[in-house]
Amino acid sequence: MFKNKKLKLIALATVSLFLFSACSSKDAKVQEYNKPALYWYQKMMDEISMADLEAADDTYISLESEHRNSPLIPTAILILVNAHMDEEEYELANFYLDEYIKRFALAKDIDYVRYLKIKANFLGLNYALRDQQLIEDTIAQIADFKNKYSNSAYMPLVDTINARLYMAKASMDIEIANLYRKKGKEKAAEIYEARVKQSWVDPSEIVPVDVPFYREIFE
């Protein structure tokens, strides 16, 4: 009985110590503020290196709110963009890209940022048949990129994505045409088949919709 009581006391002491440590760590984190920009930046980098992107996002907020005009902000945003893209978190990557474009539209590397946005949209296509609008929007962004940054070093990559998107779009139109034909809606099927014929894509070279088929250049 004495032995059981002793074990219970040890267990309670261990739990209490754990809770105290957790609370102390939490309090320390909550009270952390008014730090130099470099402190927040380095902390964010450390959290990214440990694959704790949620913590890195929170730390970026501290950096941005306490040092909004810091020259570290643009670099921090791009690091977060690439970190989220590596984790296939394309919506979060796009959030940061939109923030960068809004704040630093005149930056010398803006063509790189707009290329990253095109790439994030492209890699974010999970199912072509469910992402028709995203395909159309990205094709429009590519047209704008070609118009504004014709001499960009990223143009070959943008051209490749553009070709893949048109292939995905044509494949999608064929799938829709086949669905309409199965339902006996010949006129609707012919409309979508005509769209494929009007594009520069050769229908005989189109593979049925499959994400790896048009995303494989980045896999």
N, C-alpha and C positions, 0 to 999 in steps of 0.2 A: 504493500500500500504506500509506504514511504517512497519507494522507487517510482511508482506511478505519479505521485504528487510532485516529485522532483522533476520528472519528465515534463509534466504539465507546466511547471514554473519556467523551465528552460524554453518550452515552445512559446509561452506567452511573452517571455523576454525577447525572443527572436522576432516575433511578429511586431512587438512594440518598437523594436529597434528599426525594423524595415519600414514601418509606417512613419516613424520620426525622420528617417533618412529621406524618404520619398517626399514628405511634406517640406523638409528643409530645402531639397533640390528644387521643388516647385516654387517655393517662396523666393529662392535665389533667382530663378528664371524670371519670375514676375517682376521682381524689383530691379532687374537689369535694364538700365536706360541711361541716356545722356552719355553715350560712348563715342569715341572718334569714329569717323567713317571707315578708316582702315580696320578697326576692330571688328565692326559688323561685316565688312567684306571678307576678312580672313575667317571669321566664324562661319559665314555662309559657305565658303570654300571647303572648310573642314566638314561641314554637314553633308555637302554634296559628295565628298570623297567617301563618306560613310553610308552613302545611298539613302540618306534621310532627307528627301526632297521636301517633305512637309515642313520640317524644321527650317530648311533653307529658305522656303517661301516666307515663313514668319520672320526670319532674320532679315531678309530683303526688305520687308515692310518697315522694320526698324531703321535700316539704312536709308531707305527712301524718305521716311517721315522725319528723321532727324537731320538728314543731309541731302535735301532734295536737289541741290545744285552741285553735288559732288561729281567730279570727273570720273569717279568709280561707277556711277550709276549705269551708263551705257554698257560698259563691260559686264557688270553684274547681270543685267538683263539678258545679254546674249549668252552668257554662261548658263543661266537658268533655262533659256530656250533650248539649248543643245542638251542639257541634262534631262529635261522633260521629253524631248524627242527620242533620246536614247532609251527611255522607259516607255515609249509609245504612248505618252500622254500628250496627244497632239492638240487637244482643246486648250490645255494649260499653256502649251508652247505658243499657240496662236494668241492667247491672252497677252502674253509678254511681248510678242511681236507687234501686236496692235498698239501696245503702250509705247514701244520704241518708235514706231512709225509716227505716232501722234506727237511725241516729244522731240524727236530728232530727225525730222523729215529732211533736213538739209545736210545731214551728216554725209561724209564722203563715202561711207560704206553702205549707204541706203540701198544700193542695188543688191548687195549681199543679203540684207535683211528681207527685202521683198522676194528674193529668190528662196530664202528659208521659209517664208510664208507659203509660197507656191508648193515647196517640197512638203511642208507640214500638212497642207490640204491633201496633197496627192497620197502621202503615206497614211493619212487618216481615212481613206476610202476603204471601209470594211466590206461593204457589199454594194457593188456598182448599181444594182437595181434599186437600192434604197437611198442612194446618194446622187440622184439625178441633178438636183439643184447645185450640190457642191461641185460636181463635174463642170456644169455650165459656168458657175462663178469662177472656178479656177482657170478655165479656158479664157474667160474674159480678163482675169488678172494677168495671164500670160500675154495676151494681146497688148495690154497696157504696158507691161514690162518691155516687150519688144519695141514699142513706140518710144518709150522714155530712155531706155538703156541699151540701145542697139550695139554699143561697143563694149558691153559688160563682159567680163571674163567668165561669167556664169551662163552666158547665152547658150553654149552647147548643151549644158545640163537642162536648161529651161526648154530647149527645143526637143530634147529626148522625152521629158515629161509631157510636153504638148502632144507629141506623136502617140505616146501611150494613152493619154486621156482620150484622144480621138478614136483610138482602137477600142477603148473601154466603152465609149459612147456608141460606136457602131455596133459593138457586140450587144450592148443593152437594147438598141433599137431592133436588132434581129430577134432577141428574146421576146420583146414586146410584140413584134409582128407574129411570131410563132404562137404566142398566147392568144392573140386575137383570132388567128386562123383556126385554132382548136375550138374556139367558141363560135365559129361560123361567121365572124365579122370580117369578111373579106376586104371591104373598103378600108377599114381601119388598118388592117394588116398591110395593105398596099401603100398606105401613107408612110408607115414606118420603114418599109422596104425601100421606098423612094428616097428617104432621108439617107439611107446607107449608100445608095447609088450616087447621090449628089455629093457625097464626101469623097476625099481623095483616097480613102482606105479601100483596099481590095478585099471584098467580102470573103473571097476564098482563103485569105490568109488570117482571118479572124478566128481566134480560139474562143470557145464558149466562156461566158463570164466566170472568171476564177481569179481571185485577188492576186496570187503569186504571178500570174501571167503578165500583168502590167506593172507590178511593183518590184519585180525581181531585180531590177537595176540597182535597188538600194538594199537588197536582202544580203 
